[in-house]
Amino acid sequence: LMSTNDAPGQTDALPPADKVKQFPAAPGVYLMKDAQGRVLYVGKAKNLRSRVRSYLASDQSGSVKNARLRQLIADVDTIVVSTDRPYTQAILRFFRMRERRA
């Protein structure tokens, strides 16, 4: 289990679109946050870099939800997990539970 916040050469000062370029192409959980650091969205991905990049790209489908989310995203963190699916699901559930309590 490794967070991108724990990696050398902190990326917190970078805008999300630049920060995502340094994300690993590995499975894990991502947390999209607003300017106050509040978690807006938690998701899981087989390839963190690709999945988060797709959220930050302009939405061709015209999804109002994704357009609004992109406006609010000030930071994105990731947690790389093992490829063991039950473990990934457990981590995702944990963060979703914490998100509901905030």
C-alpha positions as CSV (number, residue, x, y, z in Angstrom):
1,L,0.0,0.0,0.0
2,M,1.6,3.3,-1.1
3,S,0.1,6.7,-1.3
4,T,1.4,9.2,-3.9
5,N,1.8,11.6,-1.0
6,D,4.4,9.3,0.4
7,A,6.5,9.3,-2.7
8,P,9.7,11.2,-2.9
9,G,9.5,14.6,-4.7
10,Q,6.1,15.6,-3.4
11,T,3.5,16.5,-6.1
12,D,1.0,18.4,-3.9
13,A,2.0,21.8,-5.4
14,L,1.2,20.7,-8.9
15,P,-2.2,21.2,-10.5
16,P,-4.2,18.0,-10.9
17,A,-3.6,17.8,-14.7
18,D,0.1,17.9,-14.2
19,K,0.1,15.8,-11.1
20,V,-1.6,12.9,-12.9
21,K,1.3,12.6,-15.3
22,Q,3.4,11.3,-12.3
23,F,0.8,8.8,-11.2
24,P,1.7,5.1,-11.6
25,A,0.0,2.9,-14.3
26,A,-1.0,0.6,-11.5
27,P,-4.2,-0.5,-9.7
28,G,-5.5,1.5,-6.8
29,V,-7.8,4.0,-5.3
30,Y,-8.0,7.7,-6.1
31,L,-9.4,10.6,-4.1
32,M,-10.5,13.8,-5.8
33,K,-10.5,16.8,-3.4
34,D,-11.7,20.4,-3.5
35,A,-9.6,23.5,-2.5
36,Q,-10.3,22.9,1.2
37,G,-9.1,19.3,1.0
38,R,-12.5,17.7,1.3
39,V,-13.0,14.5,-0.6
40,L,-15.4,15.0,-3.5
41,Y,-15.1,11.6,-5.0
42,V,-13.5,8.2,-4.4
43,G,-12.9,5.7,-7.1
44,K,-10.8,2.7,-8.0
45,A,-8.9,1.9,-11.2
46,K,-6.8,-0.8,-12.8
47,N,-4.6,2.0,-14.2
48,L,-4.6,5.1,-11.9
49,R,-2.9,7.4,-14.4
50,S,-5.3,6.5,-17.3
51,R,-8.4,6.7,-15.2
52,V,-7.7,9.9,-13.4
53,R,-6.6,11.5,-16.7
54,S,-9.9,10.6,-18.3
55,Y,-11.8,12.4,-15.5
56,L,-9.7,15.5,-16.0
57,A,-10.1,15.5,-19.8
58,S,-13.0,17.4,-21.4
59,D,-16.1,15.2,-21.3
60,Q,-17.2,14.4,-24.8
61,S,-20.4,12.8,-23.5
62,G,-21.7,16.1,-22.1
63,S,-22.0,14.7,-18.6
64,V,-23.1,17.5,-16.3
65,K,-21.8,15.6,-13.2
66,N,-18.3,15.2,-14.6
67,A,-18.2,18.8,-15.8
68,R,-19.1,20.0,-12.4
69,L,-16.7,17.7,-10.7
70,R,-13.8,19.0,-12.9
71,Q,-14.6,22.5,-11.9
72,L,-14.3,21.6,-8.2
73,I,-11.2,19.4,-8.3
74,A,-8.2,21.1,-6.8
75,D,-6.2,18.0,-5.9
76,V,-6.1,14.3,-6.5
77,D,-4.4,11.7,-4.3
78,T,-3.9,8.0,-5.1
79,I,-3.2,4.9,-3.1
80,V,-1.6,2.0,-5.0
81,V,-2.9,-1.4,-3.9
82,S,-2.2,-5.0,-4.6
83,T,-3.8,-6.6,-7.6
84,D,-5.9,-8.8,-5.3
85,R,-9.4,-7.7,-6.1
86,P,-10.9,-8.3,-2.7
87,Y,-8.3,-6.1,-1.1
88,T,-9.0,-3.3,-3.6
89,Q,-12.7,-3.6,-2.9
90,A,-12.0,-3.4,0.9
91,I,-9.9,-0.2,0.5
92,L,-12.5,1.4,-1.7
93,R,-15.3,0.6,0.8
94,F,-13.2,2.0,3.6
95,F,-12.8,5.3,1.9
96,R,-16.4,5.5,0.8
97,M,-17.4,4.9,4.4
98,R,-15.1,7.7,5.6
99,E,-16.4,10.0,2.9
100,R,-20.0,9.5,4.1
101,R,-19.0,10.4,7.7
102,A,-17.3,13.7,6.7
